[in-house]
């Protein structure tokens, strides 16, 4: 796991604990919906994670980018599959995506994919 991913996971877990402590039914429903959206169905989970990565790039959410790269890697996506996904994001999002492309490539390089 890369240093960027370790830091992200630490922040994410701490944040999730705060959300959990609220015991808010709407928060819990949304988190369940989000988790279920990425499970395998007609579309395998690895491709859903790549879709999540593409959307996260265009929406410019570095936390989401880190999460989806991590999940994609865990599910066996190759570096080339992730790079192609990043390229689609760049084409859709335009130059505003470039700083997030840099961030994504830092994670990939730390993973030594």
Buried (B, 14 or more C-beta within 10 A) or exposed (E): EBEBBEEBBEEBEEEEEEEEEEEEEEEEEEBEEEEEEBEEEEEEBBBBBBBBBBBBBBEBBBEBBBBBBBBBBEBEBEEEBBBBBBEBBBEEBEEEBEEBBEBBBBBBEBBEB
